[in-house]
Amino acid sequence: MFWIELIIVLAIIFIGVRVGGTFLAMAGGIGMFIMTFILHVTPSDPPITVILIMIAVICAAATMQACGGLDYLVRIAEKILRKNPKMITVLAPVVAYIFTFMCGTGHIVYSLLPVINEIAIETGVRPERPISASIVSSQQAITACPISAATVGILAFMAEATNYTKVNIFTLLIVCVPATLIGTVIAAIAVIKKGKELADDPEFQARVEAGLIEDFSKKVKEEKKVSKEAKISVTIFLIAMVGIVLLGAVSGLVPTLADGSKLPLTTVIEIFMLVAAAAMILLTKLDSNKVLDQPVFRTGMFAVVLAFGLCWLVNTFIGDQSSFITDNMSALTNKYPWIFIVAVFIVGAITTSQSSTTMIMIPIGIALGLPANVIVAGWIACSSNYFIPASGQCVAALAFDSAGTTKIGKFVLNHSYMIPGLVCTVVSVVVALLIGAVVF
């Protein structure tokens, strides 16, 4: 039965990925139908905690976007990059990392790509270098952001498990922030001399002769006024994030309930994010209906639907086969932990989604009883959506590079993101393993 159920789960994931979009979540319902109606497997509970936290975070981030907060952050990034144009290859990935860390979504890199491309060409730097490294770093930061869907997922799963009490939002950040940030910087350094210099690149020269390259030095820079509402929304959002991390670090600040128990940190995140969204609307007098139209809301709700459909199926499979998994596979993965890490990397590359990979693989890691540092380090490998360059960020970067230096080769895997991506993943995972062995 284990192999029959595993084949069903893998087939559902494969079909869901092939069709694409929200169908991956809906396909989970097909799998649940087969498991319950045909195989008579007892269904597990849907991941309610994960879903509720996601909804709360999405509300806050989308409200900030509706207030103009994300545009304000992009303005700040442009000023930072323009002050240090010669360092664009290293600085741009770090800025992209910080922005994802602050906003909880790697999609903010879309706003940074035109700025990175423009400054690189102005400075005579091959745009492929900062662009490719920035795509990778903006995705890797997902596993360091305290409010990303993937982070919320792993925290919720670990909180429900009895063997991982040392894993909380504070200890997770202590491990993941330095690990992923070091990986980001090393990845940027790895491509600092990648490819021909821009002045020697034949495709760039052909585009210049054809008049396809804009002279950015003559471009009139419009200084748009930043609204008070944008600044207020960013301030509120950051205060909420700091508050969540602070309560995760100092348990004495967490309220004690009537039954003597402490308020769960997962509930703290939900409350703080909803309060932040409400405060933004009240202080900026924003029409709350505009929140529903924001790109962050749409992409975030996809993650929610995914957590419901796909994770419900995976949890049901693991719940039914927990004894088989523990008895037959835990010894192998504990002896060779790299098997789990590689499995996470492969699933991340196939699904091109950190949140969906988290929903699939973290429950398996917990069921296998793997050490906390192995699960966390393996989880960091879920940002492998660059490996098969089919994600939205990888495709968009090709269009934003007006010099034509960022490419996907004819063999598909020989693309601009491979070197910075693999370097970032390997370094981040190794550093996380080492730090996690001490922290956990």
ROZANU-451661 format. One line per 4 residues: number of its first residue (from 0); their letters; for each residue x, y, z of C-alpha. Coordinates in steps of 0.02 Angstrom, whole numbers, plus 50000, padded with zeros to 5 digits. Example, Ala and Ser with C-alpha at 12.3 -4.5 7.8 and 13.67 -1.06 7.14 Angstrom:
BEGIN
0 = as = 50615/49775/50390 | 50684/49947/50357 .
! end
This chain:
BEGIN
0 = mfwi = 50000/50000/50000 | 50145/50118/50034 | 50206/50108/49855 | 50030/50121/49783 .
4 = elii = 49993/50278/49885 | 50165/50352/49845 | 50137/50326/49658 | 49968/50413/49672 .
8 = vlai = 50045/50563/49763 | 50188/50578/49639 | 50071/50559/49490 | 49958/50697/49558 .
12 = ifig = 50108/50813/49583 | 50175/50773/49408 | 50007/50804/49323 | 49979/50961/49426 .
16 = vrvg = 50147/51033/49377 | 50119/50990/49194 | 49950/51078/49188 | 50017/51220/49294 .
20 = gtfl = 49938/51362/49391 | 49813/51329/49529 | 49775/51158/49456 | 49918/51089/49562 .
24 = amag = 49813/51130/49715 | 49652/51066/49638 | 49737/50904/49588 | 49758/50872/49773 .
28 = gigm = 49570/50848/49780 | 49582/50712/49648 | 49714/50625/49751 | 49605/50639/49908 .
32 = fimt = 49459/50563/49813 | 49564/50413/49761 | 49639/50392/49935 | 49474/50400/50029 .
36 = filh = 49339/50334/49911 | 49443/50198/49826 | 49581/50151/49949 | 49479/50195/50106 .
40 = vtps = 49624/50291/50186 | 49578/50396/50337 | 49604/50579/50288 | 49717/50689/50392 .
44 = dppi = 49663/50865/50441 | 49704/51002/50317 | 49849/51115/50374 | 49735/51244/50453 .
48 = tvil = 49873/51334/50551 | 49979/51357/50395 | 49831/51422/50295 | 49778/51547/50429 .
52 = imia = 49953/51620/50446 | 49969/51635/50258 | 49805/51729/50244 | 49856/51850/50382 .
56 = vica = 50027/51885/50305 | 49952/51906/50131 | 49827/52034/50197 | 49966/52138/50275 .
60 = aatm = 50084/52130/50124 | 49945/52166/49998 | 49884/52313/50102 | 50060/52385/50105 .
64 = qacg = 50068/52366/49917 | 49900/52453/49895 | 49966/52598/50000 | 50117/52616/49885 .
68 = gldy = 50238/52540/50009 | 50321/52421/49886 | 50350/52562/49760 | 50429/52663/49900 .
72 = lvri = 50548/52520/49940 | 50599/52508/49757 | 50640/52694/49758 | 50754/52666/49907 .
76 = aeki = 50839/52520/49818 | 50873/52624/49663 | 50957/52759/49766 | 51068/52631/49852 .
80 = lrkn = 51121/52552/49687 | 51153/52718/49600 | 51269/52773/49739 | 51378/52619/49711 .
84 = pkmi = 51362/52576/49524 | 51532/52490/49512 | 51476/52366/49645 | 51315/52323/49553 .
88 = tvla = 51357/52137/49532 | 51373/52108/49720 | 51260/52246/49784 | 51108/52209/49675 .
92 = pvva = 51087/52028/49738 | 51105/52088/49918 | 50972/52222/49891 | 50857/52096/49807 .
96 = yift = 50884/51980/49956 | 50841/52117/50080 | 50684/52165/49986 | 50619/51987/49982 .
100 = fmcg = 50663/51971/50167 | 50561/52126/50207 | 50412/52091/50095 | 50394/51903/50104 .
104 = tghi = 50384/51878/49916 | 50516/51853/49782 | 50403/51936/49655 | 50466/52106/49711 .
108 = vysl = 50621/52072/49605 | 50517/52117/49451 | 50520/52298/49509 | 50709/52295/49534 .
112 = lpvi = 50760/52214/49369 | 50738/52369/49257 | 50841/52471/49381 | 50979/52338/49389 .
116 = neia = 50984/52324/49198 | 50993/52512/49175 | 51132/52542/49302 | 51233/52394/49236 .
120 = ietg = 51230/52458/49056 | 51269/52636/49113 | 51419/52570/49209 | 51478/52452/49071 .
124 = vrpe = 51445/52295/49174 | 51376/52141/49089 | 51192/52141/49150 | 51189/51950/49158 .
128 = rpis = 51299/51955/49311 | 51193/52059/49431 | 51028/52002/49355 | 51061/51815/49368 .
132 = asiv = 51130/51829/49545 | 50983/51940/49596 | 50855/51815/49532 | 50938/51679/49636 .
136 = ssqq = 50957/51786/49793 | 50778/51850/49786 | 50718/51670/49790 | 50843/51609/49920 .
140 = aita = 50787/51747/50039 | 50616/51664/50048 | 50692/51538/50168 | 50756/51679/50281 .
144 = cpis = 50601/51789/50282 | 50499/51770/50443 | 50333/51798/50353 | 50354/51705/50188 .
148 = aatv = 50233/51564/50150 | 50375/51437/50154 | 50439/51497/50324 | 50263/51500/50395 .
152 = gila = 50241/51321/50333 | 50398/51249/50412 | 50365/51339/50576 | 50188/51273/50585 .
156 = fmae = 50242/51094/50547 | 50384/51101/50674 | 50270/51177/50806 | 50149/51031/50790 .
160 = atny = 50290/50902/50805 | 50346/50855/50980 | 50529/50820/50938 | 50576/50993/50874 .
164 = tkvn = 50539/51112/51018 | 50702/51208/50988 | 50644/51261/50816 | 50551/51427/50826 .
168 = iftl = 50550/51586/50725 | 50701/51656/50818 | 50814/51502/50807 | 50760/51474/50626 .
172 = livc = 50815/51650/50580 | 50980/51631/50675 | 51019/51485/50561 | 50940/51537/50396 .
176 = vpat = 50982/51722/50385 | 51173/51706/50395 | 51171/51546/50292 | 51071/51618/50147 .
180 = ligt = 51155/51788/50155 | 51328/51709/50146 | 51266/51602/50002 | 51202/51757/49913 .
184 = viaa = 51367/51851/49927 | 51472/51701/49873 | 51356/51672/49724 | 51375/51853/49671 .
188 = iavi = 51565/51841/49683 | 51559/51681/49580 | 51487/51775/49430 | 51581/51939/49449 .
192 = kkgk = 51688/51895/49295 | 51563/51781/49207 | 51551/51800/49018 | 51629/51929/48904 .
196 = elad = 51641/52109/48959 | 51493/52209/48895 | 51598/52311/48774 | 51662/52150/48694 .
200 = dpef = 51496/52059/48685 | 51448/52039/48500 | 51261/52031/48531 | 51265/52190/48635 .
204 = qarv = 51366/52279/48500 | 51242/52221/48367 | 51098/52290/48470 | 51190/52455/48492 .
208 = eagl = 51219/52470/48304 | 51037/52428/48271 | 50984/52566/48390 | 50898/52444/48508 .
212 = iedf = 50995/52497/48664 | 50930/52651/48752 | 51058/52779/48807 | 51012/52781/48991 .
216 = skkv = 51136/52921/49029 | 51025/53042/48930 | 50865/52977/49006 | 50772/53105/49109 .
220 = keek = 50751/53034/49284 | 50579/53077/49349 | 50579/53104/49537 | 50408/53050/49592 .
224 = kvsk = 50351/53109/49761 | 50333/52973/49892 | 50165/52981/49977 | 50145/52990/50164 .
228 = eaki = 50033/52837/50154 | 50174/52734/50076 | 50294/52778/50216 | 50163/52741/50349 .
232 = svti = 50124/52570/50276 | 50307/52518/50268 | 50336/52577/50446 | 50187/52480/50513 .
236 = flia = 50237/52324/50418 | 50415/52328/50484 | 50357/52360/50662 | 50245/52207/50651 .
240 = mvgi = 50389/52100/50585 | 50506/52159/50723 | 50371/52126/50852 | 50347/51947/50791 .
244 = vllg = 50534/51910/50796 | 50551/51992/50968 | 50413/51886/51042 | 50491/51733/50964 .
248 = avsg = 50656/51776/51049 | 50590/51827/51220 | 50457/51704/51278 | 50422/51811/51431 .
252 = lvpt = 50338/51940/51318 | 50213/51811/51253 | 50047/51819/51348 | 50003/51679/51468 .
256 = ladg = 49825/51618/51439 | 49691/51575/51566 | 49737/51390/51563 | 49917/51430/51604 .
260 = sklp = 49985/51397/51429 | 50081/51522/51323 | 50001/51598/51169 | 50071/51499/51020 .
264 = lttv = 50190/51599/50911 | 50090/51546/50758 | 49941/51637/50832 | 50052/51787/50871 .
268 = ieif = 50099/51799/50686 | 49916/51792/50634 | 49865/51929/50758 | 50011/52046/50720 .
272 = mlva = 49989/52034/50532 | 49801/52066/50538 | 49827/52211/50658 | 49960/52283/50542 .
276 = aaam = 49842/52274/50393 | 49702/52355/50492 | 49816/52493/50557 | 49874/52534/50379 .
280 = illt = 49696/52552/50319 | 49642/52659/50467 | 49793/52775/50464 | 49803/52796/50275 .
284 = klds = 49614/52795/50245 | 49640/52666/50107 | 49490/52589/50020 | 49508/52411/50086 .
288 = nkvl = 49432/52340/49926 | 49592/52389/49834 | 49686/52257/49934 | 49598/52120/49836 .
292 = dqpv = 49666/52187/49671 | 49850/52184/49719 | 49972/52062/49636 | 50038/52009/49806 .
296 = frtg = 49862/51959/49858 | 49834/51855/49701 | 50001/51763/49708 | 49985/51739/49896 .
300 = mfav = 49812/51663/49886 | 49880/51538/49761 | 49998/51478/49898 | 49848/51464/50016 .
304 = vlaf = 49750/51356/49894 | 49906/51252/49866 | 49928/51224/50052 | 49747/51164/50063 .
308 = glcw = 49741/51045/49915 | 49916/50977/49895 | 49971/50976/50077 | 49810/50891/50131 .
312 = lvnt = 49850/50748/50011 | 50032/50732/50068 | 49982/50738/50252 | 49853/50601/50223 .
316 = figd = 49983/50491/50140 | 50110/50519/50278 | 49980/50493/50415 | 49927/50326/50341 .
320 = qssf = 50103/50264/50309 | 50196/50342/50456 | 50248/50174/50531 | 50314/50109/50365 .
324 = itdn = 50412/50270/50335 | 50485/50267/50510 | 50530/50083/50510 | 50602/50069/50335 .
328 = msal = 50670/50237/50281 | 50725/50334/50436 | 50882/50229/50460 | 50937/50263/50281 .
332 = tnky = 50906/50451/50285 | 50985/50471/50457 | 51141/50382/50394 | 51140/50478/50231 .
336 = pwif = 51053/50645/50267 | 51105/50713/50098 | 50969/50602/50022 | 50835/50711/50101 .
340 = ivav = 50923/50872/50051 | 50939/50815/49870 | 50757/50761/49870 | 50702/50935/49927 .
344 = fivg = 50810/51013/49791 | 50731/50904/49657 | 50553/50938/49715 | 50590/51124/49720 .
348 = aitt = 50658/51119/49543 | 50504/51026/49481 | 50369/51127/49570 | 50466/51294/49555 .
352 = sqss = 50383/51345/49718 | 50462/51355/49891 | 50293/51349/49977 | 50232/51193/49887 .
356 = ttmi = 50400/51107/49914 | 50387/51149/50099 | 50213/51074/50107 | 50273/50915/50024 .
360 = mipi = 50443/50884/50102 | 50444/50952/50280 | 50311/50830/50343 | 50415/50690/50266 .
364 = gial = 50572/50751/50354 | 50478/50758/50519 | 50404/50585/50492 | 50580/50518/50460 .
368 = glpa = 50638/50590/50626 | 50784/50681/50547 | 50889/50800/50653 | 50824/50978/50655 .
372 = nviv = 50979/51050/50571 | 50961/50926/50427 | 50777/50969/50401 | 50811/51156/50405 .
376 = agwi = 50966/51145/50293 | 50871/51032/50174 | 50726/51154/50174 | 50844/51293/50119 .
380 = acss = 50876/51189/49962 | 50694/51213/49910 | 50741/51376/49822 | 50797/51277/49671 .
384 = nyfi = 50669/51347/49548 | 50815/51414/49445 | 50877/51239/49399 | 50744/51216/49266 .
388 = pasg = 50723/51398/49215 | 50535/51395/49196 | 50485/51504/49344 | 50412/51676/49313 .
392 = qcva = 50565/51764/49383 | 50687/51670/49271 | 50584/51703/49115 | 50552/51886/49157 .
396 = alaf = 50737/51922/49181 | 50771/51874/49000 | 50655/52014/48943 | 50721/52143/49066 .
400 = dsag = 50902/52118/49007 | 50898/52236/48859 | 51079/52195/48818 | 51033/52014/48784 .
404 = ttki = 51166/51942/48898 | 51051/51841/49012 | 51010/51681/48917 | 50941/51505/48919 .
408 = gkfv = 51050/51392/48811 | 50990/51269/48680 | 51015/51127/48804 | 50899/51218/48929 .
412 = lnhs = 51007/51181/49082 | 51154/51284/49016 | 51077/51449/49070 | 51133/51607/49159 .
416 = ymip = 51061/51558/49328 | 51147/51389/49348 | 51316/51445/49418 | 51252/51574/49544 .
420 = glvc = 51107/51459/49589 | 51210/51304/49627 | 51342/51405/49720 | 51208/51491/49825 .
424 = tvvs = 51118/51328/49865 | 51273/51228/49911 | 51349/51365/50019 | 51184/51405/50105 .
428 = vvva = 51148/51222/50144 | 51323/51187/50212 | 51324/51342/50321 | 51148/51302/50385 .
432 = llig = 51203/51125/50430 | 51349/51192/50531 | 51256/51332/50620 | 51103/51222/50647 .
436 = avvf = 51209/51088/50732 | 51251/51218/50865 | 51083/51309/50878 | 50970/51157/50878 .
! end
